[in-house]
Amino acid sequence: MLRLVAFLFLASGAAAQVPTPEAFLGYTLGERFTPHHRVIDYVGAVAEASPRVTMETYGESVEGRPLVTLTVAAEGVDVEAVRASRLSSARGAATPLMPVVWLSYNVHGNESVSTEAAMATLYRLASGDPAETGLDRVVVIMDPCLNPDGRERYVSGFRQRVGARVNAAPEAWEHDESWPGGRFNHYLFDLNRDWAWGTQPETRARLAVYQRWLPSVHVDFHEQGVDSPYYFAPGAEPFHAAITPWQRELQDLIGDGNARAFDADGRLYFTREVFDLLYPGYGDTWPTFNGAVGMTYEQGGSGRAGLAIVTAEGDTLTLADRIANHRDTGLTTVATTAANAERVSREFADYFARGTDASGVTAYVVRGSADRMRALVDLLILQSISYHTATERQTASGLAYAGGRQRPARETWTVEPGDMVIPLDQPQGALAKVLFEPEPALADSLTYDVTAWALPYVYGLDAMETSGSVASLTPAPSPSAPFAGGPTPYAYVLPWDGPRAAAAVAGLLRDGVSVRVAPEAFEVDGERFARGARIVTRAGNEGMGRRFDEAVQRAARGQRLVALSTGRAASGADLGSNRVGFVGAPVVAALTESPVSPTALGEVWSLFDQTWAYPLTLLGAGSFSTADLDDVDVLILPDGGYGSWLSEDRAKDLRDWVRAGGRLIAMEGAAQRLAGREGFGLTARKAPAADTSAASRLRRYEDSARTRASGDTPGAVYRVQLDDSHPLAYGYPDWMYVLKRDASPYDFLTSGWNVGVVRSGMPAAGFAGTVAQERLEDSLVFGVENMGRGEVVYLLDSPLFRGFWRDGELLFANAVFGLGAE
């Protein structure tokens, strides 16, 4: 009895020391939005006051805001031992000591209730009875704000729009976010599509700390439309085939717990709709493929709700209501996991002990250009996926990627020494299979996102999926690409064979180095170089003096650089030939603000800023004038709904600018808006006549979504036939793969160059409706139209999709730096 009294005294004493959000912040949660720096202040104060809580800074956002985790455990729990036991269990050792529940908040910045709810949840865990919260049987890790830059953009914007009194009318200004909104990070990337790719600094930092723990349960807190009831797991079909029966079952168990909590108060909710578990880039799927049970929780509100808003039903939804719902589902998830702690730990160990994939696939064999392979290695290291190198020449049978669905079911490959082998018998075998498999099984075509993403397509590589054994060994860390040549070469050559080459040339041009491009293959000093190779001669760069060699070698670090002793070619053009074009450093601008899609601009902006480190001028659409283009060589119009912005008058102004020598890169929606305009050769294919048959007119209302899907492609991989003699396609064979998300077909150009076309409407992988396949046959993807002294580049599908479609970077670099060489 005395021990119980002592425990209760200590527990109540600990609770009394933990500051409440209200006491620390000076207002009740829900009365206002909390700026990020004050969130960090509060969670830091809790960590300092409570022996249960430890705060760790694991990185920072693009704008320099701290990214932190909070580890919450009952006193006496050896947190480091729990962490180590989980990593050991993933490598085949015993069952981990204790489950870990990871709670992630505010990956979308304008879904701003999440961080407020994180503070409320943290206080309950830090001050409550561990036996009631479940903290005596689980460790909880909280990330209170995954996207502080986006959230701060939303919070500061809202504070500027709101008056002295809250106005709950939906039409009030405070409910109207200005472009680009707070959803995205600094570079306008959707961080909840980036878990599998790690294109952004916030994601890369988060993956590193996550992989140090490998939790059993991961919850990704979100918001949705104002009028939507609360959503929690179980998720909707399609579920990826890699998701285990236990992962499905635990979703149901946790969902039942959340349902009981909401039923008790009469709160509305729904499950098993909308939010499927297929695409691996989400905060529910990626953790699932890393051994956790990943779930999305969605509260109604999002960027429109503000502090209070009247819903379509006439109710007033307040920020306090939204906080309470997210707080309660978070706490219930912890408690439900704790109630099943022993089995959760056992099933976690079993997940990693399953060994070879149940389908019989044992490995993937991959080969390609050195540049593209190094880019793939970067991702494998980021995702902790082991890769080996083939040690001998051997044969393997399996499914080759080339040809897509038109390939043979099985064929034999000759595996060469040095080919990459990714075995599935490894801790990350499930994730490796998800990322490499040629095509995921699709149980339902009505999916939330893209339906194919196999890494060999993403990186432009040859690959085979095999069920046999391949002799291989684990490689040493990949060294930087070698520099070959003497100390004072006549010239340098950069093979044009992947994304690093594009970054190297961007660096050279930025630093004032003159670069040339070979229009055909050539051989010098006994080495053969493909068409498109970049040549840097000492002649023409005399002004750099002694800095020349250092500048070239510095820019090409990580990329193969070959030094040549002569300009005389054994075959092909000599280096001084007029056929070897000069590439200047262009002044590049991109349109921003509405009507541009924020994420489309982000793909371009991030590439220039983070990958190429090349200057890009952003021009606001609201004040745009072609007078702004007087000193601009290249103008990029990213995807967007251009509508009235791209009027006939503005199209004429742009045409005149191009004729005077400008280069216009029109991407997706921008190109579509130019179709059919006077002076532009792009034409949209006429839609076939509507089906007026009796069967069509008597279709059932409930089938409408599936009828629409037949004419759609939400994201399928297509093999694009390339004219590899055109500068836009330099660095590629006569094909590449793109992710097509629009089934609108465009006719071949009659007065231009059809550089990339789809010949077969059948995708190489992923879903495209039957009607969409028929329409896409023999349609344009990439084209170039010469116009006066300039040119228009039509990119009807983005080669930069979400920043992870790395094979497209070289084509985009050709569009920016490689055309118009003189």
N, C-alpha and C positions, 0 to 999 in steps of 0.2 A: 504493500500500500504506500509506504514511504517512497519507494522508487517511482511509483506512478505519479504521486504528488510532485516529486522533484522533476520528473519529465515534463509534466504539464506546466510547471513554473518556468522551466527553461524554454519550452516552446512558446509560452505566452510572452516571455521576456524577449525572445528573438523576434517575435512578431512586432512587439512594441518598438523595437529599434529600427525596423524597416520603414522608411518614409512612404507615406501614401502618395499617389500621384497628385492628389489635391493639395496636400500640405507642401509638397516640394514645388509644384508648378504655380500655385497660387490661384487655381481655378479647377473646377470639376471637369473630368474628362467628358467631352461631348459639347462643352460650351464654346470651344474654339479648336482650331487645328494647331498642333504643336510643331514649331519649327524643328528641323532636324538636330540642330546643335543642342536644343533643350531636351530632346529625346535622349541624346547621348549623355547629357548631364544627369538626367534622371536615372537611366539604367546603370550608369556608373555609380551613382549614389547608393542604389540598391545593392550593387555588388560590393561596395565598401562597407555597407552596414550589415549585410547578411552573410553568415558563414556558408550558406548554401549556394551562393551565386558567385561565379567567376566570369569576368568580362575579358575577352580577347579581341584585339584589333587585328583583323586578318588581311586588310588591304585598304584601298581607298578608291573612291569613284574617280571618273575622269576629271571632275572639277575639284578634286582634293578632299572630299568629305569622307570621314572614317566609315569603314565597314566593320561591324563588330558582331561577335556571337556572345551569347550568355549561356554558360553551362550551369544548370540548376540540378542539384543532387542533395539528398538528405545528408545531414551531418553524420560523419563516420564512414560514408561511402568513399572508397578509393577510386576516384574518377579516372585516374590514369591507368589503373589496373583494368577497369571496365573497358576503356578504349583499347588497350593492348590486347585484351582477350577477344575483342571483336575482329581485329585485324588478323589475329592468329586463327580464329575460327574460319575466316574467309580463305585462309591458306590451307585448310584441312585439319586444323587442330580441334580441340574440344569445344563444346557449346559455350558461348560467351557468358560472362558472369551475370549480365543484366541487359534488358532491352534499352535502346536509346530511341527517344521520340524527338524528331527534329521539326520545329515549327518555323516556317519561312513567311515573312510578311512584306507586302508592298513591293513586289517585283514590278508591278505597274504603278507608276508614281501617282497617278490621279485616282487610284483606288485606295484612297488615303485613310480610310477607317482602319486599315490593317495595322498600321504602326500605333495608332491610338489603342487598339485592342491588345497589341503586344504589351504595352505598359500595364494595362489592367490585368492581363494574364500573368505577367511576371510578378506583380505584387501578390496575387493570390498564391502562387507557387512558393514565393519567398516567405510569406507570412502564415500560410495555412498549415493545418495538421498534415504531415506527410502521409499518415495512414489514410487520410481522407482524399487527398489529392492524387495518391498513387506514387508519390515521390520516394516512398520507402522501397519501391520495387522497380523503378525505372529512373534513368537519367534523361533529363530534358535539355535540348539545345535549342535556343531561340536566336533567330536572326531578325531583329526588329525592323530592318529596312534594307531590302536588297537593292533598291534603286533610289538613293537619296537625292540625286540630281533631278530626276523626274518628279519626285515628290515635292521637292522644294520649289520647282517651277510651278506646280499646281498650287501649293499652299500660299506662296507669295502672290500669285495671280488672284487667288480667291480673296485674300485679304485686301487687295487693291479694289476689287469689284463690290465687296459687300458694304452695306451701309451701317449706321449705328444700330439698326434693328434688322434682324433677319427677315427676309422676304421669302416665304415658302412657295410663292407662285412660280410654277415651272418656267414661265416666260421671263422671269426677272433676270437681269444681267448677270447676277452672281452665279447663275446656273449655266452660263454659256462660256466655255473655255475658248480662249483664242488659240490660233494655230501656233505651234504644233500640238498643244495640249501637254499634259504632264505624264502621259502613259509611258513615254520612251526615255531612254537615258540621254546623256549629253549628245551623242552622235545619232540620236533618233532611232536606235535599235530597240526592238521589242525583246527585252531580256528573257521573257518567258517563251521564246522560240530558240534560245541560244544555248541551252544546257548541253546539248550533244556536240556543239561546235566550238564554243569558247572563243567567239570572235571579239568579245568586249572585255576590257580589263576587269570589270566587276564579276563577270562570269568566271574568268580564269582564276581569280583569287578565291572565289567561292568553291569551285571544284576542288582546289587544293585542300582547303580545310575540311570539306565534306568527306573526301577520301581518307582523311585521317581518322574518321569515325565510323563510316558505313552504318548508318542508323537502321533500325528495323521498321520504323514508321516515319514517313515524311508528309507533312501537310503544307500545301501551298495556298495561302489565303488571298482571295480575290474579291472583286465586286463586279456586278453585272448591271443590267438595265434597272432603272428605278422601280418599275412595276413588277419585277420578278421576285417571287418568294425565294427563300434561302435554298441553296443547293448544297448537298454533301453526298459523298460516296454511299453506295457503289456507283461506278461510272457507267457510261453508255457503251453499247457496242458501236464500232468494232473494238474488241480487246486484241492486242497483239498476241500472237500465238506463243510468245515467250513468257507470258504471264502465267504463273503456276496456279493450280487449284487452291493452294493455301493463300496466295496473295488475293485471290478473289474472295475466299472465305473470310479473311480478316477484314477486307473492305465491308463485307456484310455485317460482321460483328460490331465494328466501329460505327457503321451506319445505324444499326439497331440501337446502340447506345445514344447516339445523337437524336434519333427519332423519339426515344422515350423522354429525353430532356425537353424537346420541343412540344411533344404531345402534352406534357404536364402543364405547360403554359398556354396551350392552344395556338402556338406559332405555326405559320404555314411553311412548308418546305417541299422539295421534290428530289427525287433520285433517279438514276438510270436513264437520264435524258441529256442530250446535247454534247456533254463533255466525254468524248471517247478516249481510249487509251491505245493509240496507234503510233502517231508521230513521236519520235524519241527526243525531241528538243524541249519538251515541257517539264515543268516542275513536279508533275505527277508521274510521267512515263520514265524520264531518265532515272530518278531514284528507284523506280520499280525494276529497271533493268540492271540496277546495281544492288539488288538483293533486298530492298525495302518494300513496304507497301506504300506506294505513293498515291496521294489523293488531292484533289482540288476542292476547296470550299468557296462558294460564291455567295456573297451578300448582295442584295439589291441596293443600288445607289450609284456607285462609280463617280465619274467626274461631274455629273449633273446635280447630285443630291445636295452638296454643300452642307450646311448645318441643319437644314430642314427643307423638305419639299413635299408638296401635295401630290399624291399618286393619282393614277387614273381612276381609282376606286373612291377617291375623296379622302383617304386617310393621310395623315401627316407622318412622313418617315423622317425621324430625327437621327442625328449623328450618334446620340446616346443609345438609341435602339440598335443601330448597326454595330456599335462597340460591344454591346451586351451579347449579341448573337455570335460574333466571332470569338469573344472571350469564352462563352459557354461551350462551343464546339471544340475549342482548343483544350479546355480543361477536361471535357468528357472524353476526348481522344486519349489523353494521358491516362485517365482513370481506367478506361476500357483496356488499353494496352497493359496496364499494371495488373488488372484482373486476370489477364491471360499471359502473364509474364513468362511462365515456364515454357509454355508451348511456343510463344513468339520466339524465344531464344533458340529452342530446339529446331524450329522450322528455318530460322536464319542459317544455322549451321548446315542443315540439309540442303538448302538452296545452293550453297557453294560446294557441297560434296557430291552433286549430281554427276559431275564429270562430263563425258562426251555428250554432245547434243543428242536429244532423243530422235531426231530425224535421221541420224546416221552421218551427218556432215561432221568431218573431223578438222578441216582446215580450209583456208583460202590461200591461193597462190597468186601473187601480184607482181607485175613488171611494168616498166614504162621509163620515160626519160628521167634522168637523175634529178632534175629540178622538181618535177612532179612527185617523185618518190620521196624526196626530202620534205616536201610540204605535207605529204601523208604521215611521215614519221613524226612530225611536230604534233599532229593531232593524236596519234597513238600514244605518245608520251603524255600528253595532257590528260588523256582518258585512262592512263595506267594499263593500257592494253599491250601485252607482250607480243613481240614479233621476232621471228627467226630468219635466218638466211639459208637457202638451199646450199648443200655442201657438194653436190655432185649432179652430173647430168642424169636424168631419170625420166620416166614417163608416169603420168598420173591421169586418171580418167575422172570425168565429172562434168559439171555444167559450166560452159564458158559464157562470159558476159557478152562478147561481141555478137551482134545480130539481134539481141533482145529476144522477144518471143518467137522470132522466126529462126532462132538457132536450133541445132539438133538437141534432143533431150540429153544425150551424153556424147562426149567426144574425148579423144585422147590428146593430151598436151605433152610437149617435151619441156620438162622443167630444167632450166639452165642454172648452173652455179651462180649464186648471187641473187636469184629471184627471192622475193620476200615471201615468207610463209607465216601466216597468222593461225596458230593452233587454237582450237576451241577448248582444249583441255587446259584451262588456266582460270584463275579466279574471276577474270573479266570475260570469260567465254560467252556468257549470255549477251553482254553488251556488244562484244565483237560480232556475234552473229546478227544481232539486230542491225548494226551499222553496215555490215558487209553483204548480207543476203541479197541476191539479185532482185527479189521482189517479195515483200511481206504478204502473207496470206490475208485476204481482205474478206472478213465475214459480212460486211455491210458496206455498200458503196456510198451511203450517206454519212460521210466522215467529216470531221471538223477541220481537217487540214490536208496537206499534201500526202500522197499515197506511195511515194517511192523516194529513196534517198541513198541508194547504195554507194559506198565510198569510191569504188572504181569508176563509176559514172561521174561523181563529183570532182574527182581529180584527173579524169581523162586517162585512165590506166587500163591495161589488159589484165584480166583476172579469170580465175577458175575456182569454182566451189567444188571441193572433192570430198569423197568419203573414204579415200585410201590413206595410206601413210606416205609421208614425204620426208626424206632424210634431210635434217636441218640442224643447225646449232644456233644458240642464242648469240646475237652479235654484240660487239662492243658498242658504246655510244657512237653515234654517227659523227665523224669529223667534219669540219668545214670542207667545202669543195676545194680541190687542190688548185694551186696556181702553177701553171706550166709555162716555163720560158726563162730567158736570160734576164739580166738586170736592166738593159737598155734596149728593149725591143723596137722594131720598126713600127709595129701596131699591136693592138690587142683585139681579140675576138671574144664576144659573149655569145655562146649558143643561145638561141631564142627558143627555149623549150619548156617554160613553166613560169609560175607566178613570181619566183625570186628574180628571174631575169628581168621581168617587167619592173620590179622594184629597183633593181640595180641601174637600169637605164634611166628611170625617173630621177634617181640620185645623181647620175652623171649630168643630165640636162640641168637639174637644179643648181649644180655646182659650176655651171658654165662650160662644161666639156662638150666639144662638138662630136657628134655621133653620126655614123653612116649606116645604111642598111643594105644588105645584099639582096637583090631581086631574084637571085637564082643560086643554086648550090655551087660551091667552089672548093678548090683544094689548094692549100698552101702548106709548105713545110711537111708534106706527107700526111696531113690531117684534112679530112673532108668535113665541110660545114654545110648545114642545110639552109635552104632559102629562108630569109628573114633574119639571119645572124646579124648582130650589131657589131660594127667595126669602129674602133677608136684609133685613129692614126695620130702619130706625133705631128705630122704636117697638118696644119689647120688649128693646132692647139699650142703653137709656139709661145703664145702669150702667158701660158701657165708656168713656163720655165721648169724649175726643179719640182714644182708641185704636181706636175702632170702624172707621173707614175704613181705617186702616193694617192692622188685623188681617184685614179681609175681603180687601183687595187682596193682602196677603202670602200668605194661604192659597190664593188663586186664581191665584197666579203660574204661568204656563204654560197656563192654562185661560181661555177666553173669559169675560169678566165684563162685564155690561151694567148701567150705572147708569140708573135711572129717575127721572124728575122728578115722577111722580105715582103714586098708588095706584089711580087710576081706570082700569079696563080698558075698551077700546073693544069688546072681545068677551071672553066667558068671565067668570070670577069676578073681582071687585075683590080687591086684595091683602089687604084687611081682612076678607074674607068668612069666615064660619065653615067654608066648604067648603075653604078653604086651611088644611091641617092643620099643626099645630106638631110639629116633630121634636126631641125631647130628646136629650141625650147619654147613651146607654145605658151601663150597666156591663156589660161583656161578659166571659164566661169560656169556656174551652174545656177539655175533658177531655184529660188526658195520661196517659202510662204505659200498660202493657198493660191492656186489650185493644186500645188504639188503634193503628192503623197509624202508624209514625213518619213516613213521607212524607206521609200525609194530614194529620197534625197540622202538619207542616212547611209545607204549602201555606197553611194558615190563619195560622200563627204568623208566617211571613215576610211575608205580606200586611199583617198588622197592624203589625209592627215596622218592616219595611224600606220598604214602599210607602205605607201610611197614617200611620205614626207615631202610632197610636192605642192607648191602653192595653188590654191583654188579660191577664186573670188565668188562669194555667194551674193547673188543679185535678188533683191526683194521684188516679188511679182507685183506688189501694189504700186510701186513707183517706177516700174521697168519702162525703159525706152531704148530703142535701138541706138540712141546716142551713147548709151552706156557701153556699147560694144566697139567704140572707136579703136580701142587698144586691145581688144579681145580677139584671139585667133580661133578659139574653140568654145562653143556654147553648148552646154548639156541641158536638155530638158528632161528631167527624170519623169517617171510615171506619175500620172495624176489625172484628175477629171477636168480637162482644160476648158471644156465648154465655151462660155462667152469670152474667156480671157484670150483664147487664140482665135480672135475674130478674123474676118477677111482682111481688114486693114493691117492687123498685126502680122498675119501670115505673109502679106505682101512685103512689109518692112523686113521681115526675116529673110525672105527670098532675095530681096535686094542686097542685104548684107552678105548673104552667101555668094551671090554673083560677084561681089566685089572682092571675094577671097576668103570669106569665113567658112568655118566648118561647123555644121549644126548636127549634133547627135541627139536624135529624137527617140526616146525610149518608151515603149509600150503605149500608154494612153496618149502621150504627146504625138507619137507617130500616127496613132489611130485618128487623132484629130486633124492631122495634115492630109489624111487620105482623101482624095477627090478634090482637094483645093487647087485652084488655078496655079499652074506652074510647078506643081509637085506631082511626081509620077506614081506615087503609091495609090493603089486602088483596093478598096475592100470588096471581097467577093460577094456577089448578090446572094441573099439567103434563098434557099429553095422554096417553092410554093408550099403554103401551109397544107397539112393533111386535113382534108375535109370529109374523110370517109366516115361512115356511121360509127364504126368502132372507135375512131378517135373522138368524135363528138359525144359519145356515150361513156367516156372514161370516168372512173370514180374519183370523187373529190379527194379521198384519202390517198390516192396514188399520185397526186400532183407533184409532190417532191421528187418521186422517182422518175416521173415523166420528164421533169426539168433536168434531172441528173443525166439522162440519156444524151442530152445535147451539151454536156459540160465536161471539163477536165479540171478537177480541183487541184491538180498537181501531179502530172505524170512525166516520166522521163522519155524524151524522144531522141532518136538518133537523127542528127541533122547532117545532110550532105553538104560538104563545103567545096567551094572552088579554091583550092589551096594555092593557086597561082596569084590570087588577089591579095594585096597587102593587108586587108582586114583579116585574112585567115592565115597569115604567116605564123609559123610555129606549130601548126596543126597538120595531121594527116588530112585525108579528104573527108573527114567526119569529126564530129564532136557530139557530146550529149548535152541537152539543155532540159531544164525543168519547165514544162509548158503548163501555165495556169489559166490560159485563155483559149477558148475554142473558136475565136473569131478568125476566119481565114482571110488571107490577103493574096492577091494574084501576083504572079511573077512580074517584075518590072520590065517594061518594054523599052525603056530608054535609060538603062542603068545596069548595074551588076548585081545579079542574084547570087550573093556570096554564100548564103546558108539557106537551105530549103528542106522542107519535110516532103519526102516522096510517098512514104507509106503512112496512112493514117493510124496504123496500129502502133501504140507506144512500145518502147523497149521494156518498160516496167511501169506499174502503177495503173490507176483507173482512168479511162476515158470512155465516155458513153458511146454507144454505137452510132448515134447521129453525129456526135463530135468527130469520131474517127472518119466518117465519110466526108465531112466538110473539110477536115484538115489535110486530106490527101493532096499532094502537089501544091503546097502553099509556101509563101515566103516567111522566113524567120529573120534573116539579116540581109540587108541590101544597101548599096551605095549608089547614089545618083549624082553624077557630075552636073554642076550648075554654074556656068560662067567660069570664074577663076576659083570657085570653091566647090564644096560638096555637102550633100546631106547623107548622114548615116542613119538608116532605119534599124532599130533594135526592137523587134516586135515582141521578144521575150527577153527579160533581163538576164544577161550573163553573170550578174553579180548577186543572185538571189540570196537574201538574208546574210550576205557577206561570207557564206560558207561554200558557195559553189565555186571552188577555187580555180577550176579549169577555165572558167570564163574570164578571169582577170587578164590573161594574155590577149584575148580578143578585144577586150575593152582598152587595153594599152595600145593595141594597133589602131583603134579608132581615135584615140587621143594623140598619140605620138607618131604613129607610123604611116598615116595616109599623107598624100601630098608631098612625099619626099622629092626633093629636087637635086 
